[in-house]
Amino acid sequence: MAISTSTVIEFAGFCLWISICMLRGLNAEAPVTYDGTSLIINGKRRLLISGSIHYPRSTPEMWPGLIDKAKEGGLDCIQTYVFWNMHEPEQGKFNFAGRFDLVAFVKLIHSKGLYVSLRIGPYIESEWNFGGFPYWLHDIPGIIFRTDNMPFKKEMMRFVTRIVNMMKSEGLFASQGGPIIMAQIENEYGNVEAAFPGGSSYVKWAGSMAVRLNTGVPWVMCKQPDAPDPVINTCNGMYCGDTFVGPNSNKKPKMWTEAWIAWFQVFGGSKPQRPVEDIAYAVARFFAKNGTFVNYYMYHGGTNFGRSGGPFITASYDYDAPIDEYGDIRQPKWGHLRDLNKAIKLCSDTLLLGTPESFSLGPAQEAHVYRRGPVLCAAFLSNRDAQSDTTVNFQNLTYNLPAWSVSILPDCENVAFNTAKINVQSNSATLIAPRLKLGSSNKLRNQKMEQLISWETFQENFGDIGNAQFQKQSLLEHISTTKDTTDYLWYKISVDVNEDEPFVMSNIPPVLAIGSRGHVVHVFINNNYAGSAHGNKTNPSFMFELPISLTSGNNDIALLSVMVGLPNSGAHYEQKSAGISSVTLQGFKDGTHDLSQELWTYQIGLFGEMATIYSDTGFVSVNWTSSSTPNPPLTWYKAVIDVPDGDEPLILDLSGMGKGQAWINGEHIGRYWISFLAPVGDCSTCDYRGNYSLHKCATKCGQPSQTLYHVPRSWLRPTGNLFVLFEETGGDPSKVSLLTRSIDSVCAQDFETHPPSIQSWQKAEVNSEVLHENVEPSLRLNCSVGRRISSIKFASFGNPSGVCGNFVKGTCHSVESKVAVEKACLGQRGCSITISSKEFGGDACVGTVKSLAVEATCS
């Protein structure tokens, strides 16, 4: 019988649909409930591991790969905030397109078989501009943010209801067969509740309002001990297994909505990094002590494109996450957490249905054990000592516990995973300046990028746009004047100087004293740049005293006040102010002249912004000239570039620039501030043991906080890409380059005393019994897709020392090391080598605990 092509396609599609439904189990229409143990989805208790990926911090083209890598990393759920200021930038005008297509993002997660935790807020903080609130909210008469205030509650309820109804209309709540299994109202309000007389009543109102929306899924409030029933209060922090007292009712499960992977980065600060051993320790402790939901914050941090970052927040929101800013897997963090996730999942049925007990194994050692019937038993053995390894006895067996670690025993006998023992590879990325072409409007072609970019310039006038100006007899507050339409506000005044003033007749200059509530000021005297000053994340306000040159007659003083993100945290943050607060001139014969209440001329923003000269249509509206040297402040730079083929991440290296903003084809890459260096000596040595602090394991001390900027390939054309920079202080664009990034080096070290690979463990489908093969530990290496192991740069079986990229042979070394590794790995995308003396020609050092260290090149 002949079968039509359409019938075959329809049948194949039906089979695929059935397979997906069976695989993910997300399509049953039933409310998500909970009790004191866990969330209950489709009638089944679930132990869930989640990770934060924020849709506006990446591009839709990146979303599928990010979600795939999250799933491969052992996640069940993706968590995201909802970004009110992106969705309703003007009151009543909504945007859910492109990077802001929330529905598309949620549906994509669903198609990959994962759940969604939707944090509607609408206050989010998240190092985001204005905490996620649109600025127009500030201007509503009588409004007070985040308290029992009717104007605020009305707008909050309107937006939350809109988002909930949008999700309902698309069938996206789990109660409708969709992926959203929980939603969050408010965010860390417990931090500021005491500052508001109406705080307690606001919490009750917010919880009640959310529940009345009838989503069919639980609502949560993080860091909110007084969350009203049935809202679940959850923990955010570094060590919720040890710091969280638990939910405020024994009928609510113990949940951790933000397990901080590291920390965000600020301009003028070092780069935070958190060892994966410490993260794994904290997460294992939480599950050991009745936790049933953990969310890694962030799992992919991404980028604060445009002006979306909060005060002094860098464009990079990498967060040292398992998937880095560019979408690549960060090893060993991703792999070690993947193995942790699997080890916890091996214990899930026992943790959810078993009977817990805990007892001491020593002064800083303890066991948390769960038993279910005669077969199922899972144990977590912890060593809280931050200095010393130790040996403990458990159920008549001896176990070695490294300092600050947890061993997971899914069968209460064999160690499947120890948080301090990394059994996965590390990756190293290389930045390459590719051979590129200039756009057709340029003369040079086929040269290296650093020799290639031919910049043209346009000089921004010092606050002179004619009709865009206005005057006031006082110093205006910056934020309420610009209303988040720009970072920039000009303050201009003219000062008459008599020829008999002391500073005219001598070499002693007058002093201009400026008080600013933040964040930056650039000073121009008679159209000449005189100097700049700025605050920082901790203290945005500052005083700036600057000797200046004034002549007899009329003198123009122009102050460019610059914001680096709107306030986004703390009680009453909508009332915080910025901009110039006082201006005086010292050195006159009759004393100091206070200019604060004089007539000032203002201009909001820059001419280049208003003319959108960073866009394909706007750049032709001005005269661009060849780049000059030296490079003055307030300069726009333009170049047209053809980018390389391929799919490697592209990075704009802005080394040599000062402070400003960058665009590609009209898309706003973000703010840069290369000249603001992190303090010298702000970085400490890195030891995973003991409580984490922000300076522990930090890098980039004494360096710019960020020089490399992500350029999404989806924003680019094959030819004729328009790059535009606006430089505030006068950088050197000749040092700017466009780089590609590839993972070309992998390395690992594993010990014969480490547990075997977690892949040797499986869970029986019939009775959930945990089984494992009795195999020896092995070292595994893998190149990224499309690459293979081309050379072995280092291999030693014995007692090698050092770290990846800097291994050295020890006193014990098998001469067969490199030959054995090359035989197993060369030409392969991935390989596995058993860590055993027989694999390397015998035991060269009897009695020595041996390891295998390998570094390989992928190409």
N, C-alpha and C positions, 0 to 999 in steps of 0.2 A: 504494500500500500504506500502510495506516495504521500509524503508529509511536507507541507509548505514551510518555507523559510520562516514566515511569521509565526507559525505554530511552534516551531522549534524555539524561536526566540522567546515567545510567551511562556513556554514550558520551562525553559532555562531560567527565566526571570522568576517564575513561581518557585522553582526549587531553591534559587538563591535567597528569596524572601523567607522561605521556610527555614533554611539553614541559619540565616541571620537571627531569626526569631528564637530558634532553639539555642543558638550560641549565646545570645546576650540576655535572654529572659527578661526583656524590658517592656514587653508589649502588653502584658496583662493589665487590665484596668481595675485597679484596687487601691484604696488609700494606703499611704505609708503610715504606719503607726510605730509606737515604741513602748518600751517599759524600762525598768531600772537596769536592764542588761544591755540592750542594743536597739537600733532601728529594726523594724520588721517590714520587709518589702515582699509583696505578693505572698504573705503568710509565712515567710521564712526569715529567721534571724540572720542579720548580715554584719560581719566584721568588715569594715570598709577602709581602704587607703586611697586618699585623694591627693590632688596636687593643683596648685593655683596656676592658671594660664589666663591672662587678661587679654581679651580680644582686641582692644585698641592699641595694645603695646606690641602687636605684630601685624602682619598683613594677611588678608584672606588667603593669599597664595601660600603662606607659611602654615596656616592652620592644620591642614591634613597631616603634614609631616610631624608637627609638634604633638598632635593627638596620638598618632601612631607610635611615636617614641615614648609617650607617657604610658600607653597601654603595654608596650613591650617592657617598660620598666616596672610593671606590676601594679599599676593604678587601676582602681575600679571607677574612679569619679574625677571629674574636672570641676574645680571651683573657680568662679569669677565674680567680681563685683559688677554692678550696673552703674554706668558713668553718666549721671544726670546732665552734667554740663556739656557733654558731647552730644547727647540726644536731644536736648532742648536749649540750644545756645541762645535763642530768643524766646521769650515767653509765648507759648502757643505754637511755635514753629519747630517741628521735630525732624531729626536726622537719624535714620537707621540704615544708612547706605555704607558700602565699602567696609572700612575697618570698624564701623559702628553697627554692623548688621548683626545684632544680637540673636535674632531668630535663626539666621543662617549658621551662626556659630553653635548654637544649642542643637540644631538639627544635625550638624556634622558630627558632633560628639555622639549623638544618638546613633547615627549610622555606623559609628565605629564600635558600638556595643558598650559604651561607658555611660555612667550616670552623671548628673549635673547637680552641683550645689550652687544655688543662685543667691548671691548676697546683694539684695536690692537696696539696702541701706535706708534712705538714699545718701546719708553721710557715709563716706568710705575712708577718708583720710588717705591711706595708701600712697603717701608721698605725691599725691596728685593735686593739681592746681585747685585752690579753694575747697579742698576736701571733697571734690566731686560736685559741689553745688554750682549752679550757674550764677553769674554775678548779678543778673537782674533780680534775683531773689533778695539781695541786699537792699534794693531800693524800694521794696514794698513798704508802705507806711506802717509804722508800729511793729515791725517784725523783730523778733529775737530768735535766733537760731537755736534749735534743739532744746526746747523747754515747753512748758505748758502755755504756749502763746498761740492764739487763734489764727493769726495770719500765716504763721509758719506751719501749723498743723494742717491747715486747709491745703496749702501747696504740697506738703509732703504726702498727704493722703491722695491728692489728685495724681501725683506722679506714680506712687506705688501702685495705685489702682490701675493706672494705665498699663504699667508693665505686667502686672498680674493678668489683666484681661488680654493683653497681647499674647502672653504665653498660653492662656486658656484657648484663645481663638485658633491657635496652631496645634492644640492638643499636646502640649509639651510637659504638663505635669504628670508625674507617675500615676496619679489617680485617673488619668485619661489614657494611659498607655505610653506616656512620654518618658523622658529621661530625668526630669527634675524631681529629685527625691527629698529636697529640703530647701528652705529659703531663709534668708536672714533679714531681720528688721533692725535698724540702727547699727551702731558699730562702736564697740569699746566705750560705751557711754558711762560705764562705771568709773572711768578715769576722771570724769568732770562732773558727775551728777551732784556732788556736794556743793558745787559752786552755784547751783540754780535752786532758788526756793521752790520752784515747781518741778524739780527734777523727778521726784518719786512719782508724782501723778502723771508726768509725761511718759515715764517708762510703762506705767499701767495702760495708758491710752494707746501707746504705740503697739504694745503687744496685743491688746484687744482689737485694735483696728486691723492689724495683720490677720489675726485669726478669723475675723468676720469675712474676710475675702474668700474663704472656703476653697483653698487650693487643694485640699486632700492630702497635703504633705505637712510635716512638722515645720514650725518656725523656730529659729534659734536667735539668741542674743549673746554675743561674745563679750567676755569680761564684764558680765552683768549679774552679780550675785542675787539681786532681787528681781530677776526676770519673772514676770507673772505667769502662773499656770495658764495654758499648757506649754508656754514657750520654754525651750530648753536653754539654760545658761551653759556656755562653753568656755574653754580656756584658749588664750593666745599666749605664747611665750616660748622660752628656750627649753624649759624642763618641766612641762606640765605633769609629768608622772610624779614629780616630787613637790611641786609648788601648788598644784590645783587641789583645793579641799573637796572638790567634787560638785555635782549638781545640787541645787537647793531642794531637791526632793528625791527620795529613794525610788520614785517612779519614773525618773528620767535617766537616760544613759550618760556615761562619761565620755565627752567628746572634746577633741582638740582641733579647733578651726584654723589655727595658725601655728604650725611648728616651724619656727623661723630657721630657714636654711642658712642664712647669714644675716646681712643687714644691707640697707641701701647706702649709696654713696653720695656725698655732697661735694660741691665745688669747694676746694681748699681743704679737703679731707683725704686721708689715705683710703685705700681700697680694702673694704672688709672681706675676709674669707673665714669660713668656719670649717674645721676638719670634719670629714665625713664620719670618722670614728665617733666623734662627739655627738653628731646628729643621730647616728644609729643607736648609740647608748641611750639618748633621751627618749627616742621613740620606743625602743624595746622596754624601757622602764615603764612607759605609759601603758603598753599592752599587758605587761606583767601585772599591773595593778588595776585591772578591770576596765581599761580603756577599750573602746570598740570602734572608734572613728578617729583617724588622724589625717590632717591635710598639711602637706608640705607647702610652706609659703616662702619663696616661690618655687614652682617646679620649672617654669620658664618665665624669667622676669621680663625680657624684651627691652623695649625702648620707649622713653618718654618723647615721642615725636613732637615737633612744633614747640609750643609754649605750654605743654601739658604738665610739666613737672612742678612740684611745690617749691617752697622757698629754698633756694640754693641747691636744689636737687639736680644732679647731672642728667644729661640726656640718656645715658645708659642706665637701665634698671636691671642690669644683669643679675644682681643679687647672689652671685656665686652659685647659681642654680644648677641642677642636674642637666638641664638643657640650656645652653648658653644663649646670650643675646642674639646670636646669628642663627640659632636653630640647630647647632651641632651638639652632640652628646658630650658632656664634660665627664671625663674619667679621671680618677676612679669613683667620683661621687655618684654618677648615675648607676654604675654597675654594682657598687657596694649596697646602695639602697634597694636596687632590684633584688639582690640576694636576701637582704633583710626582709623585704616585703614577702618574698616567697616563703621564707622561714616562718614568718608570722602566719601566713595563710595555711601552712601545714598544720598549725595548731588551732585553726579557727573554730572548728566544731567543738573541740575540747574546751576552748576558752569561752565559747558562747553557752554551752550546755553543761559544762562540768562544774564540780564543786571546788571552790578555791580554798587554799590554805597558804600561809606564809610563816616562815620561821627563820631564825638566825643561823648563819653558818660561820660566824666569826664577828669580830668587833665592827667591821664595816662590810660584812658579807651577808647575803640573805638569799633565801629561795622563795619563789612564788610558784606554787604547784597547783595544777588543775587536773582533776580526775573525773572520768565519766565511765562508770561501769568497770568491768574487769579488764578491759582492753585499752581504752583511751586514757592517756596521761601525757601532760605537757608541763615542762618546767623551765623557768627563767632563773638562772643563777647569776647574781649580781655581785660585783666588787666595787664598792663606792669609794675605796681608797684611791686618792688621786696621785699617789706616789709609787706604791709598791704592788708588784705582782704577788699572787698568793696561790696556795693550794687548799682546796676545800674537799670535805667528804660529803657525799650525797648518795643516799640509798646504797651504802657500802661500797661505793666507787669513788675514786679520786679524780678531781678535775683541776686543771690549771686555769686560773682566772687572771688575765692581765689587769693591770691597774685601770680603773675607770672603764669597766667593760661589763657586758652581759653576755652570757652564753645561753643559747636557745636549744633546748632538748625536746623535739617534738614527740619523742617516745619515752621521755624521762630517763633515758639511758645514754643515747648517743648525741654528741654535739653536732648540730647541723650548721650553726652559725655563731661566730663570736664577733661582737661589734668592733673590737679593736684589731681583728685580723683580716686584712684586706686581701682577697683572693682574685682581684680583677686588675686589668691593665690600667695604665695611665696613658693619656694622649698628649701630644705636643703639636701645636699649630705653627705653621710657617706663613709669614706675610710676604707676598711677592709683588713687586712692581712689574706688571705685565707689559708686553709690547703692545701699545695702543695706537690709535689714530686720532688725530685732531679732527674736529668737525670740518665740514667743507668750507667754512668761512675762514679757516686758519691756513697758514702757509706751510708749516712744518707737518710732516707725516712720518709714520713708521719709526718713531723713536721711543726710548723708554719714558715711562710716565714722569719721572722726576725731571727729565729734560724737556718734557713735552708741553706742559700746560702753559699756554700763552694767555696771560690775563689782560683784560681790558678793565678800565676803571671809570667810575662815576663818583664825583665828589658831592657828598651830602652838604647842603648849605647849613650854616649854623643857626637853625631855627627860623628860617625865613620862607614861609609859604603864603604870605599875604592874607587872603581871606580866611585861612584856617586859624588865624590867631584871634585871641581875645584878651581882655585886661581885667585885673582885679586888684583892689587896694589891700592885698594881704598875700601871704604864702598859702597856696592851696594844698590840700592833702592829695597825695598822688593817686591812690587807688580809686577814690570816689570821683576823681576827675577823669581818669582814662577809662574806667569801668571795664578793665581787662580787655580792651580792644588792641592794646599795644603794651610793650614794656617801657615805652619812652614818653617823657614829659619834659618839654623845655620850659625853663623859668628865665626870663630875660628882663634886664633893667638897664637904664642909662644913668651914669653918675657924672655930674659936673665937678671938675677939679680946678680950683684956683691956682694960678701960677706961683703963689707964695706959700703953697703947702710944703711942709718940711720934706716930704718924700720927693717932691719935684726938684727941690733945691739941693738934695743930698743923694747919697748912694744907699740910704736906708729905705727899703721898699715898704709900702703899706702891706698889711696882712688881711687877707680875706678869710673870715672865720665862718664856716658853714656847719650848721647842725642838721643832721639827716636822720630820719626814722627808718631809713633803709631804701634800697639796698646798695646803690652805687651812685656816685656823682662824677661827671666829667666837667671840667671848668674851662671856659674859653673867655679870654680877655681880648677885646678888639679883634675878634675873629682869629685869634691865635690860641692854640691849645696850651693850657697852663699846668694841668695836672689832674689826677683822679684819686678817689678814695672809695672805700667800700667797707661794709660790715661783713659778717659771716653768719653761718647757720645758727650759732648759739647767741650771738649779739648782732642783730641786723642794724641797730642804730650806731651812729658814730659821729664824732666831731672831726672836722678837717680844717686845719689852719695852714694857709698857703700864702707865702710872700708873692706878690704880683707886681706887675709893672703898669702904672697909670701915668698918663701924660696930662698936661694942663688942657682944659677944655672938656669936651664930651667923651666919655669912655663907655663902651658897651660890655656888660657882663652877661654872659649866657651860661646857664647851668643846665646840663642834661641829666635829669634824674632817671635812673634805670631800675626797674624791678626785675627780679629773677624768681618769679613765681609768687602767687598770692598766698597769704596765710592759710593754713589748712588744718590746724589742730589747736587744742586747748579750749577752755570755756570762753565764750564770747569772742571767738576769733574773727567774726565778721566786723567787730568794732576796732580791730587793730588798724594802725595807720602806717603810712610810709611817705617818703618824699622829703623835701626840704622843709625844715621846721624853723630855722633861724638863719639870718645872714647879717653879719656885721663887717664893717671896714675899720681897721685899727690904723692909727698913724696920722690922723688929721690934727691940725693945730688946736682945734676945739674939742678934741677927744674922739672917742669911738662913735661912728655913725651906724645906727641900727637901721638896716634896710628892710626889716621884716614886714613892716606895715606900709611900705611905699607902694607905688603903682607898678605892678609887674605885668609883663606881657607873657602870655602862655601859648604854647602850641602842643597839641596832642599828637604824638607819633612823629614819624619821619616822612619826608617827601617820597623817598623810595618805597616806603610801605604803602602810602596812599596811591602811588602810581603802579603798584605791584610790579616793579621792575625786575623781580625775581621770576616772573612768569613768562610763558611763550608770547603772550600778547602784550605784556607790559614793558618788556625790556627794550622794545623798539621806540618807546616814547621818550627816551633820553639819549644824549650824545655820549657814547663810550669812547674813551681814548686809550692809547697804549699805556700800560702800567709804568709808573714813574718810580724813581728811587731818590730820596727815601720815601717810605709809604706813610702818608699822613693819616691822622685819625678820621673817623666818620667817612670811610671810603667803602664804596660798593665795588666788588670784583666779579667779573663775568668771564667764563670760558665755555666753549662748546666742544664736547668731547664725544668720540665714539668709544664705546666700552667693549671689553673683551667678551668673547663667547664663553659658554660654560655655565655651570650652576654653582660654582664656589661662591661663598659670601663675598660681597664687595664692601670695602671699608675706605672711608675718606680719612686720611691722616692729616690732621690740621696742625701738626707740630710747626712751630714758627709763628703761628697767629697769636693774637692777644685775647680779645673778648668780642663776641658777637653772635651771629646766627648764620645758618647755612640752609640752602635750598637746592633741590635737584628737580628740574622740569616743573617748577612751581610747587612741589611737595616740600614741606618744611621738615628738614632733617632734625633740627633741634638747636638749642643754645650751646655755644662753646665758651670756655673760659680757660684757655691754656696758660695764661699768665698767673693764675691763682694757684700757687703751689701748696701741697700738703706740708705740714710742719716736718722738719727734720727730726729724726729720732722718735717718731710717733709709732713706729712699728716694733714689735717685739718678736722674739723667737717663737716658733710654732711648735707647740706641744698639745696634742689633743686632750691630754689628761687635765681634769679639773674644769670648773665652771668657765664657760666662754665669756669673754668681754670683747668690746668692739675693737680694741687695739691688738688683741691677741691674734696672731697670724696675719695681721694686716700687711699690705704691700704698698708700693708707690710713695713711700715717705720722701719728702723733699722734691717731689716731682709733680707735674700737672695731674689733677685728678682724672682727667680724661683727655686723650688726644685722638683716639680712634672712634669714628662715627659710622654706624651701620647705614648702608645705602641699600634698601631693598631692591632686588633685581626687577621686581614687578613695577617699579617706578621708572624704569629705564626703557629707552628705545634702542634699537640696534645702532642707530647713528644720530648725530646731532643732539646730544644731551646738554641741556643748559644748566651749568653749575653757577650758582651765585652765592657770594659771601658778603655779609655786611660786617665790617671790622670797626669797632668802636675806638680802639686806642692806637692802632698802627702796627699791624703784624707784617710778616714777610711771606707773601703768598708763593714765592719761589720754592719754599720748602713743603708746600702742600702736594700730596700725591694720592692717587687712587690705587688701592691694593686689593689683591685677591688673597683669600685665606684658605689654606688646606691643612688637613690633618695628615702629616707625612711621617710621623714618628710615633711608635707605640712601644711601651716597655712595661715590664711587670717583674715582681719578685714574690715568690711564694715559698713556704717552708714545709718541710716534711712533717712538721708537727701541727700544721693547720688542718682544720676539718676538710674533708673532700668537698668537691664542688657541690653546691646546693642542688645542682641538676641531678645528682644521684638519689635524691629523695622524691618520693611520690606519695600521693594519698589514694588509698583504695576507694573505689566508687561505691562499693556495697556498704561497708560499715565505717568508713572514714578512718580506718586504721592507717597509721603512717608507716611507710616502708622505705628502706633504703638499701642500696647496693654497698657491699663491703669493698670499697675501692680505695686506692691511694690518692693523695692529693695530686693535682695537676695544675700546670701553668697554661693559661690560654691567652692567645693573642688574636686580634681581629682588626683588619683594615676596614675603612669605610667602603661603601658601595662603589664599585668601579676600580678599586685599587687592590693590589696584591703585594705580598711581602717580597721585596726585591733584594734585600741584603740584611745580614745580621751584624749589627755594629758592635754588640757586646753579648757574651754569653759566658756564664760561669756557674758551675754546680760545685758547691762547697760552702765557704763562708764569706761570700762577697759582701762589701759594704757600700755605703753611699745611697743616693736616691736616683730616681729615673733621670736619665740624661747625664748622670755623673757617677755611674757605677765603677767600682774598682775591685780587682781580685783580692781575695784574702789569703791567709796562710794556707788554707785548704782549697784546692782547685783541681777539678778533673780536667785533664788535657783533652778529653773527648767532648767537652762541653759544646764548643761551637759547631763541631762536625755533627753531633747528634741533633742540635737545634736546627741547623741548616737542612738536614735531611728531612725533618718533620715539617718545616715551615716554608722554605723557599718556593716561590711560585704559587703559594696558596693565599686565598683571602684571609683564612683563619687557620689556626693550628692549635693542638693540645699536646703537651709533653708531660708525661708522668714524672713526678718528683720522687725518683727512686734510684738508688745506687746502681741497680742492674741496667738502667737505661744509659748509664754513663761509664760502662766498663768496670764496675766494681766500686767498692768503698775505699776511697783514697785516704780517708781520715776517720778511722774507727773511733767511735765515742764522741764525735763532733756532730752537733745538730746542724744539719745542712739545709741550704736553700738553693733555689735556682733563680738567677737574675738574668734577664734578657732585654736588650733593646734592639728593635728592628725598624727598618725603613719601609714605608709603604709608597708605592708609585704605580 
